Amino acid sequence: MRFSLIVFDWDGTLMDSEARIVDCIQGAFADAGRPPPSREAARDIIGLGLAEAMACLWSDAQPEQRSRVAERYRARFLGAHEMPTPLFTGARETLDRLTERGYLLAVATGKSRQGLERSLQETGLGDRFHATRCADETLSKPHPQMLLELMDELGVRAAETLMVGDTEYDMQMALNAGAGALGVCHGVHAPARLFAQGALDCLDSLLEIPDWVRHRTD
């Protein structure tokens, strides 16, 4: 088999959480008395760990200032919020089909562990994944550490690993780890950016993934 382990990003890949993330980022800056970043700027850092995202959005701030905004973001995102974060169409079916075909599945996300665990519980998808890594427990994308740890835990080589994501950070992480990279076109970064960072392909629907992977491994 060409690929035996398929690693998914979460926000923007499996879950449609862009609007809520952007709203919480802008609200966190407002809470701290700072001008909120534009929607485009807030959208562009989705996929990074929170510390890295804050550094991009407020580069000249002191660490304690960025930390304060980050805490406000966590409070907003993990608290009660009227904006829904549904799974993308076909997410559950895609994971089930890949499981039936015997692939190992994992998650590598810029979310915190608390945020991912809540999402897994709310969606009921926790049992689909053999391992998960979050940005607050290892190095953030595009550093390859998340993928390297997942591959080591599951005993899979880089050549057998495929990273599926919607941002250039996912593609760069895969490239840095020596793994394959597959983009989805419904997320925050345009397909051109994904291809520029080494994506093997960019698919319009999650439901295309099982057959795409099978054709690569036949």
C-alpha positions as CSV (number, residue, x, y, z in Angstrom):
1,M,0.0,0.0,0.0
2,R,1.2,3.5,-0.8
3,F,-0.7,5.0,2.2
4,S,-1.7,3.2,5.3
5,L,-2.1,6.2,7.7
6,I,-4.3,9.1,6.8
7,V,-4.0,12.2,9.1
8,F,-6.7,14.8,9.0
9,D,-6.5,18.5,10.0
10,W,-9.7,19.4,11.9
11,D,-10.8,23.1,11.5
12,G,-11.5,23.9,7.9
13,T,-11.0,20.2,6.8
14,L,-13.5,18.1,8.7
15,M,-15.3,20.8,10.6
16,D,-16.7,24.1,9.2
17,S,-15.6,26.3,12.0
18,E,-14.1,29.2,10.1
19,A,-16.8,31.8,10.9
20,R,-16.7,31.0,14.6
21,I,-12.9,31.1,14.8
22,V,-12.8,34.5,13.0
23,D,-15.6,35.9,15.2
24,C,-13.8,34.8,18.4
25,I,-10.4,36.2,17.2
26,Q,-11.9,39.5,16.4
27,G,-13.9,39.5,19.7
28,A,-10.8,38.6,21.7
29,F,-8.9,41.6,20.4
30,A,-11.8,43.9,21.1
31,D,-12.0,42.5,24.6
32,A,-8.3,43.5,25.1
33,G,-9.0,47.0,23.7
34,R,-7.2,46.4,20.5
35,P,-8.4,47.0,16.9
36,P,-9.7,43.6,15.7
37,P,-7.8,42.1,12.7
38,S,-9.6,42.0,9.4
39,R,-11.6,38.9,8.5
40,E,-9.0,38.0,5.9
41,A,-6.1,38.3,8.4
42,A,-8.0,36.3,11.0
43,R,-9.0,33.7,8.4
44,D,-5.4,33.3,7.1
45,I,-3.9,32.0,10.4
46,I,-6.5,29.3,11.0
47,G,-4.5,26.1,11.3
48,L,-1.6,27.5,13.4
49,G,-1.3,27.0,17.1
50,L,-2.8,29.8,19.1
51,A,0.5,31.2,20.2
52,E,1.8,31.3,16.7
53,A,-1.5,32.8,15.4
54,M,-1.3,35.6,18.0
55,A,2.3,36.3,17.0
56,C,1.2,36.7,13.4
57,L,-1.8,38.9,14.2
58,W,0.0,41.2,16.7
59,S,3.7,40.9,15.9
60,D,4.9,43.9,17.9
61,A,3.1,43.0,21.1
62,Q,4.7,42.0,24.3
63,P,4.3,38.3,25.2
64,E,1.9,39.1,28.1
65,Q,-0.3,41.1,25.7
66,R,-0.6,38.3,23.2
67,S,-1.2,35.9,26.1
68,R,-4.1,38.0,27.3
69,V,-5.7,38.0,23.9
70,A,-5.1,34.3,23.6
71,E,-6.9,33.7,26.9
72,R,-9.9,35.8,25.7
73,Y,-10.0,33.8,22.5
74,R,-10.1,30.5,24.5
75,A,-12.8,31.8,26.7
76,R,-14.9,32.9,23.8
77,F,-14.4,29.7,21.7
78,L,-14.9,27.2,24.5
79,G,-17.8,29.1,26.0
80,A,-21.4,29.3,24.9
81,H,-21.6,30.5,21.4
82,E,-24.5,30.9,19.0
83,M,-22.5,30.3,15.9
84,P,-22.6,26.5,14.9
85,T,-19.6,24.5,13.8
86,P,-21.0,21.6,11.7
87,L,-19.0,18.9,10.1
88,F,-18.5,19.4,6.4
89,T,-20.7,17.3,4.1
90,G,-19.4,13.8,3.8
91,A,-17.0,13.9,6.8
92,R,-18.5,11.1,8.8
93,E,-19.1,8.9,5.7
94,T,-15.5,9.4,4.5
95,L,-14.0,8.4,7.9
96,D,-16.3,5.4,8.0
97,R,-15.3,4.2,4.5
98,L,-11.6,4.6,5.2
99,T,-12.0,2.7,8.5
100,E,-13.9,-0.1,6.6
101,R,-11.0,-0.3,4.2
102,G,-8.5,-0.8,7.0
103,Y,-6.6,2.6,7.0
104,L,-5.2,4.0,10.2
105,L,-6.7,7.4,10.9
106,A,-5.3,10.3,13.0
107,V,-5.8,14.0,13.6
108,A,-3.1,16.7,13.6
109,T,-4.6,20.1,14.6
110,G,-3.8,23.6,15.7
111,K,-6.6,23.3,18.2
112,S,-5.9,22.8,21.9
113,R,-6.4,19.4,23.5
114,Q,-9.5,20.7,25.3
115,G,-11.0,22.1,22.1
116,L,-10.4,18.9,20.1
117,E,-11.7,16.6,22.9
118,R,-14.9,18.7,23.0
119,S,-15.3,18.5,19.3
120,L,-14.7,14.8,19.2
121,Q,-17.3,14.3,22.0
122,E,-19.9,16.6,20.3
123,T,-19.5,14.9,16.9
124,G,-19.2,11.4,18.2
125,L,-16.0,10.9,16.1
126,G,-13.6,10.1,18.8
127,D,-13.6,6.4,18.1
128,R,-12.7,6.8,14.5
129,F,-9.1,7.9,15.2
130,H,-6.2,5.8,16.3
131,A,-4.2,8.8,17.6
132,T,-4.4,12.6,17.8
133,R,-2.0,15.5,18.3
134,C,-2.8,19.1,19.2
135,A,-0.7,22.3,19.0
136,D,-0.6,22.9,22.8
137,E,1.1,19.5,23.4
138,T,3.8,19.6,20.7
139,L,5.2,22.0,18.1
140,S,2.8,23.9,15.8
141,K,2.4,23.4,12.1
142,P,4.3,23.8,9.8
143,H,6.9,22.1,12.0
144,P,6.7,18.3,11.3
145,Q,6.7,17.2,14.9
146,M,3.0,16.4,15.0
147,L,3.3,14.0,12.1
148,L,6.5,12.5,13.3
149,E,5.0,11.7,16.7
150,L,1.9,10.2,15.1
151,M,3.9,8.1,12.7
152,D,6.2,6.9,15.6
153,E,3.2,6.1,17.8
154,L,1.4,4.1,15.1
155,G,4.5,2.5,13.6
156,V,4.1,3.9,10.1
157,R,6.8,5.2,7.7
158,A,6.6,8.7,6.2
159,A,6.1,7.2,2.7
160,E,2.9,5.5,4.0
161,T,1.5,8.6,5.5
162,L,-0.9,11.1,3.9
163,M,-1.8,14.5,5.5
164,V,-5.2,15.9,4.5
165,G,-5.7,19.6,5.1
166,D,-7.1,22.9,3.9
167,T,-4.1,25.2,4.5
168,E,-0.6,25.7,3.3
169,Y,0.6,24.9,6.9
170,D,-0.8,21.4,6.5
171,M,1.0,20.9,3.2
172,Q,4.3,22.3,4.6
173,M,4.1,20.1,7.6
174,A,3.7,17.0,5.4
175,L,6.6,18.1,3.2
176,N,8.8,18.7,6.2
177,A,7.9,15.2,7.5
178,G,8.5,13.5,4.2
179,A,4.8,12.5,4.0
180,G,2.3,13.0,1.2
181,A,-0.1,15.9,1.2
182,L,-3.7,16.1,-0.1
183,G,-5.7,19.4,-0.1
184,V,-9.4,20.0,0.3
185,C,-10.8,23.0,-1.6
186,H,-13.5,24.1,0.9
187,G,-11.1,25.5,3.5
188,V,-9.4,28.8,4.2
189,H,-6.5,28.7,1.7
190,A,-7.0,28.6,-2.1
191,P,-6.0,25.5,-4.0
192,A,-3.1,27.5,-5.7
193,R,-1.5,28.0,-2.2
194,L,-1.9,24.3,-1.5
195,F,-0.3,23.2,-4.7
196,A,2.5,25.7,-4.3
197,Q,3.4,23.9,-1.0
198,G,3.5,20.4,-2.4
199,A,-0.1,19.1,-2.5
200,L,-0.5,16.0,-4.6
201,D,-4.1,17.1,-5.4
202,C,-6.9,19.3,-4.1
203,L,-10.4,17.7,-3.9
204,D,-13.7,19.4,-4.0
205,S,-15.4,17.0,-1.6
206,L,-14.3,14.8,1.3
207,L,-16.3,12.0,-0.3
208,E,-13.6,11.8,-3.0
209,I,-10.9,10.9,-0.6
210,P,-11.4,7.1,-0.2
211,D,-11.3,6.5,-4.0
212,W,-8.4,8.9,-4.5
213,V,-6.4,7.0,-1.8
214,R,-7.3,3.6,-3.2
215,H,-6.2,4.6,-6.7
216,R,-2.9,5.8,-5.3
217,T,-2.4,2.5,-3.5
218,D,-3.5,0.0,-6.1
